[in-house]
Each structure stands twice: as C-alpha cells, then as structure tokens.
Amino acid sequence: MARGPNRRRVDRVPGERRRKLAAALRFAFPFVVLASCLAVAGWGVWRVTVSGGLLRIGEIRFDGLSRATAEELLELSPVAAGDHLLAVDPEAVAAALRRHPWIASAEVRRRLPAALEVSVVERRARALVDLGSLYLVDERGEVFKRATPGDGLDLPVVTGVGREDWVEHRAEVEPLLVGALALLDRWAERGLDRRAPISEIHLDPDYGTILWAGDEGVEVRLGQGDLPEKLARLERVLAAVDAEGQRAEVLHLDNRRRPDWVAVRVSRSRPPEQAAP
C-alpha cells in the first residue's frame, strides 16, 4: 500500500508562546490596575456618600412661617434629620406639610451641604363662618380650620350657612362664602370699613344678604344683586344721616320693586356728642 510523503512537524521557535503571553499581560496590566482603582474608588464613594454621613440631612430649614411652627411641620414631615438626602421625595414632603391647616402650599428643595430648604405659603384668614362652631375661611372662600382662642383673630362672622349644607352641598355653599368675601372687599374699597367695620354677614336664601356694622351694630339689608350700586347709595345715605346729626339703626336697600330706594330707620337716641377740638 503506497504511502504519501512523510510530513515533519515543524517545531515553533522555542519560548515564542511565553513571549506572547508576557506581551499580552503587559498590555492588559494597566487596564487591570485602572479597573481595580475605579472599583476601590467607587466603593469608597459609595461608603462615604450612601453609607456614610456626607449626604445625611443635617438640617431642615423653613421659610415663610407665621402661624404654623417648625415643630408642627417636622411632626408631619416623612423626612427627619439623619435621613439620606438622595432618598427624599420633595413632592411627598410638600404634600405631607400641606396637611397642616395653615399651610396653603409648600416647596421643598435639596441643598448642599446636606439639608432641606422648605418654603411655605400660609393661608390668610379673612372671615369666620358659623357651622355650629366657628371656623376660619381663607381668601379663596375655603373653610380650613376650626377657630380657637389662640388664633387671636378679630374677624367678621358669616352666618346663615348650616353645617349640614356645608357637608352635603359644599359646591353650592362655597360660592356664597366667596360672595361674602367679595362684599368685604367692596365695603373696604368704598372706605365704609373706616366708618363702620362689618361684624356679621348673614346669608339668607329668601331675603339675600344682611349685615351688621360699626360699634352700634347698624343693620344693613342689601338683598340680592347689584352690590356696587347699593354700596354707593348706602355711602351717600350714611353721609346724609350723619350730616343731620342722626344715627341710622336699619337701612333697607332690598326693595325689589323700587331697587333705587333706600329706607332708613333712625335711632331715637341722639348720637354721643364729640368733644370740641
């Protein structure tokens, strides 16, 4: 049986494989060292920032407080000193702070060194409303808090709104409160608050708006609608009554047949004389 030519196995150059391996190691070594350094540095950063105290909240600062206190807000906050700054959800913190009755809005910002800065806008009480108990009403007509002696507020009272109406028909009652606040604004714009500040506004579904003003409790029956013109007539009538040295007890501006008429009932007792300058 014929055999093909013999093939000799050609040996490689002695040491060639070792030289290639050494070259590969020399090429890879810097990258291995760099990767190791990055891993060590990353572990160090993680330990300092995440596990350590560098980004732990050291202070929570509040700005805009008048009625609410920092202690009250800290009790409501889901975040406390010592928590991690990066774990804070500013919107969640703001929502929690808005649960305080005096807080209308809140904005929470992260700051470095690790701290939270909270800017709040408080509600401004404009009136009281009698819902079985007295409650505070803000400038938007929202009932937001039961009144307490500690509030220290001397505000006009809105009556004629039942608690059941407020609970069951709030969408219908809120516009009435907004209208009462608008009356307070128009009263002040006409300068009538300097003559006789309003003490009570009564909202009657049949007779409209009735208010009491001044130290003597002058009763003003405004009825319904046409508020600016009625207040202008009221101002003129009060000036005329004062000029005659009289004091009005009741003024009717609610004549539906003759809306331009003003009926006045004057007091039988003379007003106190002013001392000569």
PyRosetta script that sets phi, psi and omega in degrees:
from pyrosetta import init, pose_from_sequence

init()
pose = pose_from_sequence("MARGPNRRRVDRVPGERRRKLAAALRFAFPFVVLASCLAVAGWGVWRVTVSGGLLRIGEIRFDGLSRATAEELLELSPVAAGDHLLAVDPEAVAAALRRHPWIASAEVRRRLPAALEVSVVERRARALVDLGSLYLVDERGEVFKRATPGDGLDLPVVTGVGREDWVEHRAEVEPLLVGALALLDRWAERGLDRRAPISEIHLDPDYGTILWAGDEGVEVRLGQGDLPEKLARLERVLAAVDAEGQRAEVLHLDNRRRPDWVAVRVSRSRPPEQAAP")
pose.set_psi(1, 126.9)
pose.set_omega(1, -175.8)
pose.set_phi(2, -74.4)
pose.set_psi(2, 141.2)
pose.set_omega(2, 177.3)
pose.set_phi(3, -114.8)
pose.set_psi(3, 147.4)
pose.set_omega(3, 177.1)
pose.set_phi(4, -72.5)
pose.set_psi(4, 173.2)
pose.set_omega(4, -179.6)
pose.set_phi(5, -63.4)
pose.set_psi(5, 144.0)
pose.set_omega(5, 177.4)
pose.set_phi(6, -66.7)
pose.set_psi(6, 136.6)
pose.set_omega(6, 177.9)
pose.set_phi(7, -109.1)
pose.set_psi(7, 121.9)
pose.set_omega(7, 178.7)
pose.set_phi(8, -85.7)
pose.set_psi(8, 136.5)
pose.set_omega(8, 175.2)
pose.set_phi(9, -76.9)
pose.set_psi(9, 120.8)
pose.set_omega(9, -176.9)
pose.set_phi(10, -85.8)
pose.set_psi(10, 116.1)
pose.set_omega(10, 177.8)
pose.set_phi(11, -70.7)
pose.set_psi(11, 142.3)
pose.set_omega(11, 175.6)
pose.set_phi(12, -72.5)
pose.set_psi(12, 166.1)
pose.set_omega(12, 178.5)
pose.set_phi(13, -63.9)
pose.set_psi(13, 128.4)
pose.set_omega(13, -178.8)
pose.set_phi(14, -55.7)
pose.set_psi(14, 133.0)
pose.set_omega(14, 177.4)
pose.set_phi(15, 83.1)
pose.set_psi(15, -0.4)
pose.set_omega(15, -177.0)
pose.set_phi(16, -65.6)
pose.set_psi(16, -41.6)
pose.set_omega(16, -179.1)
pose.set_phi(17, -63.8)
pose.set_psi(17, -40.6)
pose.set_omega(17, 179.9)
pose.set_phi(18, -65.6)
pose.set_psi(18, -37.6)
pose.set_omega(18, 179.6)
pose.set_phi(19, -65.9)
pose.set_psi(19, -39.4)
pose.set_omega(19, 179.0)
pose.set_phi(20, -66.4)
pose.set_psi(20, -40.3)
pose.set_omega(20, 178.2)
pose.set_phi(21, -63.7)
pose.set_psi(21, -40.9)
pose.set_omega(21, 179.1)
pose.set_phi(22, -64.6)
pose.set_psi(22, -40.4)
pose.set_omega(22, 178.7)
pose.set_phi(23, -63.0)
pose.set_psi(23, -40.9)
pose.set_omega(23, 179.3)
pose.set_phi(24, -64.3)
pose.set_psi(24, -40.7)
pose.set_omega(24, 178.6)
pose.set_phi(25, -64.8)
pose.set_psi(25, -42.6)
pose.set_omega(25, 179.0)
pose.set_phi(26, -62.1)
pose.set_psi(26, -35.2)
pose.set_omega(26, -179.8)
pose.set_phi(27, -71.0)
pose.set_psi(27, -39.6)
pose.set_omega(27, -175.3)
pose.set_phi(28, -82.5)
pose.set_psi(28, -23.4)
pose.set_omega(28, -173.4)
pose.set_phi(29, -55.7)
pose.set_psi(29, -47.6)
pose.set_omega(29, 179.6)
pose.set_phi(30, -59.0)
pose.set_psi(30, -37.1)
pose.set_omega(30, -179.1)
pose.set_phi(31, -69.8)
pose.set_psi(31, -37.4)
pose.set_omega(31, 177.0)
pose.set_phi(32, -63.4)
pose.set_psi(32, -43.9)
pose.set_omega(32, 179.1)
pose.set_phi(33, -62.8)
pose.set_psi(33, -43.5)
pose.set_omega(33, 180.0)
pose.set_phi(34, -62.2)
pose.set_psi(34, -44.7)
pose.set_omega(34, 179.3)
pose.set_phi(35, -62.1)
pose.set_psi(35, -40.0)
pose.set_omega(35, 179.1)
pose.set_phi(36, -64.6)
pose.set_psi(36, -41.5)
pose.set_omega(36, 179.7)
pose.set_phi(37, -64.7)
pose.set_psi(37, -41.5)
pose.set_omega(37, 178.9)
pose.set_phi(38, -63.9)
pose.set_psi(38, -39.9)
pose.set_omega(38, 178.8)
pose.set_phi(39, -63.6)
pose.set_psi(39, -44.0)
pose.set_omega(39, 179.3)
pose.set_phi(40, -64.8)
pose.set_psi(40, -42.2)
pose.set_omega(40, 179.6)
pose.set_phi(41, -64.8)
pose.set_psi(41, -42.6)
pose.set_omega(41, 178.8)
pose.set_phi(42, -62.1)
pose.set_psi(42, -41.7)
pose.set_omega(42, 177.6)
pose.set_phi(43, -62.8)
pose.set_psi(43, -38.4)
pose.set_omega(43, 178.9)
pose.set_phi(44, -66.0)
pose.set_psi(44, -43.5)
pose.set_omega(44, 178.6)
pose.set_phi(45, -62.8)
pose.set_psi(45, -44.5)
pose.set_omega(45, 179.1)
pose.set_phi(46, -60.1)
pose.set_psi(46, -41.7)
pose.set_omega(46, -178.3)
pose.set_phi(47, -66.4)
pose.set_psi(47, -38.5)
pose.set_omega(47, -176.9)
pose.set_phi(48, -75.9)
pose.set_psi(48, -44.6)
pose.set_omega(48, -173.2)
pose.set_phi(49, -84.4)
pose.set_psi(49, -43.5)
pose.set_omega(49, -175.0)
pose.set_phi(50, -88.9)
pose.set_psi(50, -52.2)
pose.set_omega(50, -177.7)
pose.set_phi(51, -85.7)
pose.set_psi(51, -27.3)
pose.set_omega(51, -177.0)
pose.set_phi(52, -85.2)
pose.set_psi(52, -164.1)
pose.set_omega(52, -174.1)
pose.set_phi(53, -103.6)
pose.set_psi(53, 4.6)
pose.set_omega(53, -175.7)
pose.set_phi(54, -61.9)
pose.set_psi(54, -39.8)
pose.set_omega(54, -178.9)
pose.set_phi(55, -109.1)
pose.set_psi(55, 23.2)
pose.set_omega(55, 172.9)
pose.set_phi(56, -84.2)
pose.set_psi(56, 132.9)
pose.set_omega(56, -175.4)
pose.set_phi(57, -63.8)
pose.set_psi(57, 122.0)
pose.set_omega(57, 179.1)
pose.set_phi(58, -98.9)
pose.set_psi(58, -19.1)
pose.set_omega(58, -175.7)
pose.set_phi(59, -156.0)
pose.set_psi(59, 143.2)
pose.set_omega(59, 172.0)
pose.set_phi(60, -120.3)
pose.set_psi(60, 112.8)
pose.set_omega(60, -175.0)
pose.set_phi(61, -103.4)
pose.set_psi(61, 139.5)
pose.set_omega(61, 179.6)
pose.set_phi(62, -117.2)
pose.set_psi(62, 140.4)
pose.set_omega(62, 177.9)
pose.set_phi(63, -131.5)
pose.set_psi(63, 138.5)
pose.set_omega(63, 177.4)
pose.set_phi(64, 98.2)
pose.set_psi(64, 9.8)
pose.set_omega(64, -177.4)
pose.set_phi(65, -81.9)
pose.set_psi(65, 137.1)
pose.set_omega(65, 173.6)
pose.set_phi(66, -137.1)
pose.set_psi(66, -56.8)
pose.set_omega(66, 178.6)
pose.set_phi(67, -86.8)
pose.set_psi(67, -46.9)
pose.set_omega(67, 178.3)
pose.set_phi(68, -76.1)
pose.set_psi(68, 157.7)
pose.set_omega(68, 177.8)
pose.set_phi(69, -115.3)
pose.set_psi(69, 156.6)
pose.set_omega(69, 178.8)
pose.set_phi(70, -61.1)
pose.set_psi(70, -37.1)
pose.set_omega(70, 180.0)
pose.set_phi(71, -63.2)
pose.set_psi(71, -41.1)
pose.set_omega(71, 179.1)
pose.set_phi(72, -64.4)
pose.set_psi(72, -40.1)
pose.set_omega(72, -178.9)
pose.set_phi(73, -71.8)
pose.set_psi(73, -35.6)
pose.set_omega(73, 178.0)
pose.set_phi(74, -64.5)
pose.set_psi(74, -31.6)
pose.set_omega(74, 177.5)
pose.set_phi(75, -68.2)
pose.set_psi(75, -30.7)
pose.set_omega(75, 179.9)
pose.set_phi(76, -84.1)
pose.set_psi(76, -23.3)
pose.set_omega(76, -173.8)
pose.set_phi(77, -70.0)
pose.set_psi(77, 135.6)
pose.set_omega(77, 173.9)
pose.set_phi(78, -77.4)
pose.set_psi(78, -2.9)
pose.set_omega(78, -178.1)
pose.set_phi(79, -117.3)
pose.set_psi(79, 141.4)
pose.set_omega(79, 179.1)
pose.set_phi(80, -133.9)
pose.set_psi(80, 166.4)
pose.set_omega(80, 175.6)
pose.set_phi(81, -58.9)
pose.set_psi(81, 137.0)
pose.set_omega(81, -177.3)
pose.set_phi(82, 100.7)
pose.set_psi(82, -18.0)
pose.set_omega(82, 176.0)
pose.set_phi(83, -73.0)
pose.set_psi(83, 159.6)
pose.set_omega(83, -177.5)
pose.set_phi(84, -78.5)
pose.set_psi(84, 133.3)
pose.set_omega(84, -175.7)
pose.set_phi(85, -61.9)
pose.set_psi(85, -39.5)
pose.set_omega(85, -176.8)
pose.set_phi(86, -73.0)
pose.set_psi(86, -15.1)
pose.set_omega(86, 179.8)
pose.set_phi(87, -88.7)
pose.set_psi(87, -2.4)
pose.set_omega(87, -176.5)
pose.set_phi(88, -78.2)
pose.set_psi(88, 133.1)
pose.set_omega(88, 171.2)
pose.set_phi(89, -102.4)
pose.set_psi(89, 101.6)
pose.set_omega(89, -175.8)
pose.set_phi(90, -56.6)
pose.set_psi(90, -38.0)
pose.set_omega(90, -178.7)
pose.set_phi(91, -67.4)
pose.set_psi(91, -38.4)
pose.set_omega(91, 178.7)
pose.set_phi(92, -66.0)
pose.set_psi(92, -38.6)
pose.set_omega(92, 178.1)
pose.set_phi(93, -65.4)
pose.set_psi(93, -45.3)
pose.set_omega(93, 179.9)
pose.set_phi(94, -60.8)
pose.set_psi(94, -42.4)
pose.set_omega(94, 179.7)
pose.set_phi(95, -62.6)
pose.set_psi(95, -39.0)
pose.set_omega(95, 178.9)
pose.set_phi(96, -66.3)
pose.set_psi(96, -39.0)
pose.set_omega(96, -178.7)
pose.set_phi(97, -70.3)
pose.set_psi(97, -28.6)
pose.set_omega(97, 178.8)
pose.set_phi(98, -69.9)
pose.set_psi(98, -8.0)
pose.set_omega(98, 174.1)
pose.set_phi(99, -70.8)
pose.set_psi(99, -18.9)
pose.set_omega(99, 175.9)
pose.set_phi(100, -69.8)
pose.set_psi(100, 132.0)
pose.set_omega(100, -173.6)
pose.set_phi(101, -60.4)
pose.set_psi(101, -28.5)
pose.set_omega(101, -177.9)
pose.set_phi(102, -84.8)
pose.set_psi(102, -12.6)
pose.set_omega(102, -174.3)
pose.set_phi(103, -90.2)
pose.set_psi(103, 117.5)
pose.set_omega(103, 177.1)
pose.set_phi(104, -86.7)
pose.set_psi(104, -39.5)
pose.set_omega(104, 179.1)
pose.set_phi(105, -153.3)
pose.set_psi(105, 158.0)
pose.set_omega(105, 179.5)
pose.set_phi(106, -146.5)
pose.set_psi(106, 143.0)
pose.set_omega(106, 176.2)
pose.set_phi(107, -126.5)
pose.set_psi(107, 126.0)
pose.set_omega(107, -175.9)
pose.set_phi(108, -113.8)
pose.set_psi(108, 129.0)
pose.set_omega(108, -179.8)
pose.set_phi(109, -129.1)
pose.set_psi(109, 142.2)
pose.set_omega(109, 173.5)
pose.set_phi(110, -81.9)
pose.set_psi(110, 144.0)
pose.set_omega(110, 178.9)
pose.set_phi(111, -137.2)
pose.set_psi(111, 154.8)
pose.set_omega(111, 174.9)
pose.set_phi(112, -117.5)
pose.set_psi(112, 141.4)
pose.set_omega(112, -4.2)
pose.set_phi(113, -59.1)
pose.set_psi(113, 160.0)
pose.set_omega(113, -164.6)
pose.set_phi(114, -46.6)
pose.set_psi(114, 111.4)
pose.set_omega(114, 178.7)
pose.set_phi(115, -160.2)
pose.set_psi(115, 161.9)
pose.set_omega(115, 172.6)
pose.set_phi(116, -114.6)
pose.set_psi(116, 134.9)
pose.set_omega(116, 177.3)
pose.set_phi(117, -114.2)
pose.set_psi(117, 120.8)
pose.set_omega(117, -174.6)
pose.set_phi(118, -118.1)
pose.set_psi(118, 119.7)
pose.set_omega(118, 175.8)
pose.set_phi(119, -106.8)
pose.set_psi(119, 125.9)
pose.set_omega(119, -177.5)
pose.set_phi(120, -119.8)
pose.set_psi(120, 153.5)
pose.set_omega(120, 171.0)
pose.set_phi(121, -118.3)
pose.set_psi(121, 120.3)
pose.set_omega(121, -178.3)
pose.set_phi(122, -89.5)
pose.set_psi(122, 154.8)
pose.set_omega(122, 174.8)
pose.set_phi(123, -70.4)
pose.set_psi(123, 152.1)
pose.set_omega(123, 174.4)
pose.set_phi(124, -113.6)
pose.set_psi(124, 116.1)
pose.set_omega(124, -179.6)
pose.set_phi(125, -71.1)
pose.set_psi(125, 128.1)
pose.set_omega(125, -179.5)
pose.set_phi(126, -107.9)
pose.set_psi(126, -27.3)
pose.set_omega(126, -176.7)
pose.set_phi(127, -160.0)
pose.set_psi(127, 171.2)
pose.set_omega(127, 171.3)
pose.set_phi(128, -110.2)
pose.set_psi(128, 148.6)
pose.set_omega(128, 174.6)
pose.set_phi(129, -126.4)
pose.set_psi(129, 136.3)
pose.set_omega(129, -179.2)
pose.set_phi(130, -90.9)
pose.set_psi(130, 106.2)
pose.set_omega(130, 177.8)
pose.set_phi(131, -117.4)
pose.set_psi(131, 43.9)
pose.set_omega(131, -170.8)
pose.set_phi(132, 92.9)
pose.set_psi(132, -40.7)
pose.set_omega(132, 167.1)
pose.set_phi(133, -128.4)
pose.set_psi(133, 165.0)
pose.set_omega(133, -178.9)
pose.set_phi(134, -84.6)
pose.set_psi(134, 132.4)
pose.set_omega(134, 178.9)
pose.set_phi(135, -126.2)
pose.set_psi(135, 153.2)
pose.set_omega(135, 179.0)
pose.set_phi(136, -86.1)
pose.set_psi(136, 142.5)
pose.set_omega(136, 177.8)
pose.set_phi(137, -119.1)
pose.set_psi(137, 130.3)
pose.set_omega(137, 180.0)
pose.set_phi(138, -88.2)
pose.set_psi(138, -176.6)
pose.set_omega(138, -173.8)
pose.set_phi(139, -67.9)
pose.set_psi(139, -14.3)
pose.set_omega(139, 177.1)
pose.set_phi(140, -95.6)
pose.set_psi(140, 4.4)
pose.set_omega(140, -179.7)
pose.set_phi(141, 82.3)
pose.set_psi(141, 15.5)
pose.set_omega(141, -179.3)
pose.set_phi(142, -93.6)
pose.set_psi(142, 130.0)
pose.set_omega(142, 174.0)
pose.set_phi(143, -79.3)
pose.set_psi(143, 121.2)
pose.set_omega(143, -170.7)
pose.set_phi(144, -126.8)
pose.set_psi(144, -10.8)
pose.set_omega(144, -175.7)
pose.set_phi(145, -164.7)
pose.set_psi(145, 141.9)
pose.set_omega(145, 172.2)
pose.set_phi(146, -72.7)
pose.set_psi(146, 132.7)
pose.set_omega(146, -177.1)
pose.set_phi(147, -72.4)
pose.set_psi(147, 141.2)
pose.set_omega(147, 177.2)
pose.set_phi(148, -130.9)
pose.set_psi(148, 157.4)
pose.set_omega(148, 178.6)
pose.set_phi(149, -56.8)
pose.set_psi(149, -30.4)
pose.set_omega(149, -178.9)
pose.set_phi(150, -68.5)
pose.set_psi(150, -14.3)
pose.set_omega(150, 178.6)
pose.set_phi(151, -68.6)
pose.set_psi(151, -27.9)
pose.set_omega(151, 175.8)
pose.set_phi(152, 60.4)
pose.set_psi(152, 40.9)
pose.set_omega(152, -175.9)
pose.set_phi(153, -114.2)
pose.set_psi(153, 136.7)
pose.set_omega(153, 174.6)
pose.set_phi(154, -113.6)
pose.set_psi(154, 95.5)
pose.set_omega(154, -171.9)
pose.set_phi(155, -127.3)
pose.set_psi(155, 154.2)
pose.set_omega(155, 173.7)
pose.set_phi(156, -64.3)
pose.set_psi(156, 150.0)
pose.set_omega(156, -177.5)
pose.set_phi(157, -107.2)
pose.set_psi(157, 133.0)
pose.set_omega(157, 174.3)
pose.set_phi(158, -98.2)
pose.set_psi(158, 124.6)
pose.set_omega(158, 179.4)
pose.set_phi(159, -121.3)
pose.set_psi(159, 172.6)
pose.set_omega(159, 179.4)
pose.set_phi(160, 96.6)
pose.set_psi(160, -3.0)
pose.set_omega(160, 178.5)
pose.set_phi(161, -106.8)
pose.set_psi(161, 117.4)
pose.set_omega(161, -180.0)
pose.set_phi(162, -80.1)
pose.set_psi(162, 154.0)
pose.set_omega(162, 179.1)
pose.set_phi(163, -63.1)
pose.set_psi(163, -39.4)
pose.set_omega(163, 178.8)
pose.set_phi(164, -63.4)
pose.set_psi(164, -39.9)
pose.set_omega(164, 177.2)
pose.set_phi(165, -61.3)
pose.set_psi(165, -40.6)
pose.set_omega(165, -178.8)
pose.set_phi(166, -66.2)
pose.set_psi(166, -41.6)
pose.set_omega(166, -177.3)
pose.set_phi(167, -72.5)
pose.set_psi(167, -44.3)
pose.set_omega(167, -171.8)
pose.set_phi(168, -92.9)
pose.set_psi(168, -23.8)
pose.set_omega(168, -176.3)
pose.set_phi(169, -132.8)
pose.set_psi(169, 48.4)
pose.set_omega(169, -175.0)
pose.set_phi(170, -60.2)
pose.set_psi(170, -38.5)
pose.set_omega(170, -178.4)
pose.set_phi(171, -62.5)
pose.set_psi(171, -25.8)
pose.set_omega(171, 178.3)
pose.set_phi(172, -88.7)
pose.set_psi(172, -28.9)
pose.set_omega(172, -176.5)
pose.set_phi(173, -80.8)
pose.set_psi(173, -37.0)
pose.set_omega(173, -176.5)
pose.set_phi(174, -57.0)
pose.set_psi(174, -42.8)
pose.set_omega(174, 176.6)
pose.set_phi(175, -60.2)
pose.set_psi(175, -30.2)
pose.set_omega(175, 177.0)
pose.set_phi(176, -66.1)
pose.set_psi(176, -40.1)
pose.set_omega(176, 177.9)
pose.set_phi(177, -67.9)
pose.set_psi(177, -39.1)
pose.set_omega(177, 176.2)
pose.set_phi(178, -61.3)
pose.set_psi(178, -40.0)
pose.set_omega(178, 177.3)
pose.set_phi(179, -63.8)
pose.set_psi(179, -37.2)
pose.set_omega(179, 177.3)
pose.set_phi(180, -64.8)
pose.set_psi(180, -39.8)
pose.set_omega(180, 177.3)
pose.set_phi(181, -66.5)
pose.set_psi(181, -37.6)
pose.set_omega(181, 176.8)
pose.set_phi(182, -62.8)
pose.set_psi(182, -37.3)
pose.set_omega(182, 176.2)
pose.set_phi(183, -62.4)
pose.set_psi(183, -42.9)
pose.set_omega(183, 177.3)
pose.set_phi(184, -60.0)
pose.set_psi(184, -40.6)
pose.set_omega(184, 179.6)
pose.set_phi(185, -64.7)
pose.set_psi(185, -46.9)
pose.set_omega(185, -178.9)
pose.set_phi(186, -65.3)
pose.set_psi(186, -37.1)
pose.set_omega(186, 178.7)
pose.set_phi(187, -60.8)
pose.set_psi(187, -42.8)
pose.set_omega(187, 179.2)
pose.set_phi(188, -70.2)
pose.set_psi(188, -38.9)
pose.set_omega(188, -179.6)
pose.set_phi(189, -62.3)
pose.set_psi(189, -34.4)
pose.set_omega(189, 178.5)
pose.set_phi(190, -79.6)
pose.set_psi(190, -4.3)
pose.set_omega(190, -178.5)
pose.set_phi(191, 78.2)
pose.set_psi(191, 9.8)
pose.set_omega(191, -177.8)
pose.set_phi(192, -72.1)
pose.set_psi(192, -22.9)
pose.set_omega(192, 179.8)
pose.set_phi(193, -67.3)
pose.set_psi(193, -25.7)
pose.set_omega(193, 176.9)
pose.set_phi(194, -74.1)
pose.set_psi(194, -31.1)
pose.set_omega(194, 178.4)
pose.set_phi(195, -81.1)
pose.set_psi(195, -46.1)
pose.set_omega(195, -175.3)
pose.set_phi(196, -153.1)
pose.set_psi(196, 91.8)
pose.set_omega(196, 178.5)
pose.set_phi(197, -64.0)
pose.set_psi(197, 142.6)
pose.set_omega(197, -178.0)
pose.set_phi(198, -73.3)
pose.set_psi(198, 134.1)
pose.set_omega(198, 176.1)
pose.set_phi(199, -106.6)
pose.set_psi(199, -29.2)
pose.set_omega(199, -179.4)
pose.set_phi(200, -150.1)
pose.set_psi(200, 140.9)
pose.set_omega(200, 172.6)
pose.set_phi(201, -122.5)
pose.set_psi(201, 119.3)
pose.set_omega(201, 179.7)
pose.set_phi(202, -105.1)
pose.set_psi(202, 127.1)
pose.set_omega(202, -179.8)
pose.set_phi(203, -102.4)
pose.set_psi(203, 110.5)
pose.set_omega(203, -178.1)
pose.set_phi(204, -111.7)
pose.set_psi(204, 128.7)
pose.set_omega(204, -177.3)
pose.set_phi(205, -65.0)
pose.set_psi(205, -24.5)
pose.set_omega(205, -178.3)
pose.set_phi(206, -97.8)
pose.set_psi(206, -43.6)
pose.set_omega(206, -173.3)
pose.set_phi(207, -99.9)
pose.set_psi(207, -1.6)
pose.set_omega(207, 178.4)
pose.set_phi(208, 82.6)
pose.set_psi(208, -143.9)
pose.set_omega(208, -173.0)
pose.set_phi(209, -96.4)
pose.set_psi(209, 131.8)
pose.set_omega(209, 174.5)
pose.set_phi(210, -126.8)
pose.set_psi(210, 135.2)
pose.set_omega(210, 179.4)
pose.set_phi(211, -132.6)
pose.set_psi(211, 158.8)
pose.set_omega(211, 175.2)
pose.set_phi(212, -123.4)
pose.set_psi(212, 135.4)
pose.set_omega(212, -173.5)
pose.set_phi(213, -142.3)
pose.set_psi(213, 156.3)
pose.set_omega(213, 175.2)
pose.set_phi(214, 79.5)
pose.set_psi(214, 169.8)
pose.set_omega(214, -179.4)
pose.set_phi(215, -64.9)
pose.set_psi(215, -29.4)
pose.set_omega(215, -178.5)
pose.set_phi(216, -86.7)
pose.set_psi(216, -4.4)
pose.set_omega(216, 178.9)
pose.set_phi(217, 68.0)
pose.set_psi(217, 46.5)
pose.set_omega(217, 178.4)
pose.set_phi(218, -61.8)
pose.set_psi(218, 131.3)
pose.set_omega(218, -179.6)
pose.set_phi(219, -94.8)
pose.set_psi(219, 127.2)
pose.set_omega(219, -179.2)
pose.set_phi(220, -123.2)
pose.set_psi(220, 116.3)
pose.set_omega(220, 179.4)
pose.set_phi(221, -98.3)
pose.set_psi(221, 105.2)
pose.set_omega(221, -175.6)
pose.set_phi(222, -90.8)
pose.set_psi(222, -17.5)
pose.set_omega(222, -178.2)
pose.set_phi(223, 69.0)
pose.set_psi(223, -138.2)
pose.set_omega(223, -176.2)
pose.set_phi(224, -128.0)
pose.set_psi(224, 136.6)
pose.set_omega(224, 172.4)
pose.set_phi(225, 75.9)
pose.set_psi(225, 170.8)
pose.set_omega(225, 174.9)
pose.set_phi(226, 54.0)
pose.set_psi(226, 43.9)
pose.set_omega(226, -174.1)
pose.set_phi(227, -63.1)
pose.set_psi(227, -47.6)
pose.set_omega(227, -177.5)
pose.set_phi(228, -58.1)
pose.set_psi(228, -43.7)
pose.set_omega(228, -178.9)
pose.set_phi(229, -68.5)
pose.set_psi(229, -36.9)
pose.set_omega(229, 179.0)
pose.set_phi(230, -65.5)
pose.set_psi(230, -39.8)
pose.set_omega(230, 179.3)
pose.set_phi(231, -68.5)
pose.set_psi(231, -34.7)
pose.set_omega(231, 176.8)
pose.set_phi(232, -64.3)
pose.set_psi(232, -43.6)
pose.set_omega(232, 177.1)
pose.set_phi(233, -65.1)
pose.set_psi(233, -39.9)
pose.set_omega(233, 179.3)
pose.set_phi(234, -60.5)
pose.set_psi(234, -41.7)
pose.set_omega(234, 180.0)
pose.set_phi(235, -61.9)
pose.set_psi(235, -41.7)
pose.set_omega(235, -179.8)
pose.set_phi(236, -67.5)
pose.set_psi(236, -41.2)
pose.set_omega(236, -178.7)
pose.set_phi(237, -66.8)
pose.set_psi(237, -42.8)
pose.set_omega(237, 178.9)
pose.set_phi(238, -61.1)
pose.set_psi(238, -40.2)
pose.set_omega(238, 178.1)
pose.set_phi(239, -63.4)
pose.set_psi(239, -40.1)
pose.set_omega(239, 179.9)
pose.set_phi(240, -67.2)
pose.set_psi(240, -40.9)
pose.set_omega(240, 178.8)
pose.set_phi(241, -64.2)
pose.set_psi(241, -41.9)
pose.set_omega(241, 177.9)
pose.set_phi(242, -63.5)
pose.set_psi(242, -38.9)
pose.set_omega(242, -179.0)
pose.set_phi(243, -64.3)
pose.set_psi(243, -28.0)
pose.set_omega(243, 179.1)
pose.set_phi(244, -88.5)
pose.set_psi(244, 2.4)
pose.set_omega(244, 179.1)
pose.set_phi(245, 73.9)
pose.set_psi(245, 21.3)
pose.set_omega(245, 179.9)
pose.set_phi(246, -104.0)
pose.set_psi(246, 169.4)
pose.set_omega(246, 175.8)
pose.set_phi(247, -129.9)
pose.set_psi(247, 124.7)
pose.set_omega(247, -178.5)
pose.set_phi(248, -78.6)
pose.set_psi(248, 138.1)
pose.set_omega(248, 174.3)
pose.set_phi(249, -100.7)
pose.set_psi(249, -44.3)
pose.set_omega(249, -178.9)
pose.set_phi(250, -138.3)
pose.set_psi(250, 135.0)
pose.set_omega(250, 175.4)
pose.set_phi(251, -125.0)
pose.set_psi(251, 128.2)
pose.set_omega(251, -179.6)
pose.set_phi(252, -106.0)
pose.set_psi(252, 117.5)
pose.set_omega(252, 172.2)
pose.set_phi(253, -120.8)
pose.set_psi(253, 29.4)
pose.set_omega(253, -173.0)
pose.set_phi(254, -116.8)
pose.set_psi(254, 21.6)
pose.set_omega(254, 178.5)
pose.set_phi(255, -73.7)
pose.set_psi(255, 110.6)
pose.set_omega(255, -175.9)
pose.set_phi(256, -74.0)
pose.set_psi(256, -31.1)
pose.set_omega(256, 178.9)
pose.set_phi(257, -76.9)
pose.set_psi(257, -37.9)
pose.set_omega(257, 179.5)
pose.set_phi(258, -123.5)
pose.set_psi(258, 75.6)
pose.set_omega(258, -175.0)
pose.set_phi(259, -63.8)
pose.set_psi(259, -16.2)
pose.set_omega(259, 180.0)
pose.set_phi(260, -89.7)
pose.set_psi(260, -0.7)
pose.set_omega(260, 179.2)
pose.set_phi(261, -88.3)
pose.set_psi(261, 149.6)
pose.set_omega(261, 172.9)
pose.set_phi(262, -129.9)
pose.set_psi(262, 119.5)
pose.set_omega(262, 177.2)
pose.set_phi(263, -100.3)
pose.set_psi(263, 133.7)
pose.set_omega(263, -175.4)
pose.set_phi(264, -124.9)
pose.set_psi(264, 131.9)
pose.set_omega(264, 170.1)
pose.set_phi(265, -109.2)
pose.set_psi(265, 118.8)
pose.set_omega(265, -176.4)
pose.set_phi(266, -94.7)
pose.set_psi(266, 157.4)
pose.set_omega(266, 179.6)
pose.set_phi(267, -75.8)
pose.set_psi(267, 144.0)
pose.set_omega(267, 177.7)
pose.set_phi(268, -76.1)
pose.set_psi(268, -26.3)
pose.set_omega(268, 178.5)
pose.set_phi(269, -84.3)
pose.set_psi(269, 140.1)
pose.set_omega(269, -180.0)
pose.set_phi(270, -73.1)
pose.set_psi(270, 145.3)
pose.set_omega(270, 177.2)
pose.set_phi(271, -66.4)
pose.set_psi(271, 151.2)
pose.set_omega(271, 180.0)
pose.set_phi(272, -61.0)
pose.set_psi(272, 135.5)
pose.set_omega(272, -180.0)
pose.set_phi(273, -73.6)
pose.set_psi(273, 141.4)
pose.set_omega(273, 177.6)
pose.set_phi(274, -84.3)
pose.set_psi(274, 142.3)
pose.set_omega(274, 178.6)
pose.set_phi(275, -68.1)
pose.set_psi(275, 142.1)
pose.set_omega(275, 178.8)
pose.set_phi(276, -66.7)
pose.set_psi(276, 140.3)
pose.set_omega(276, 179.7)
pose.set_phi(277, -65.0)
pose.dump_pdb("model.pdb")
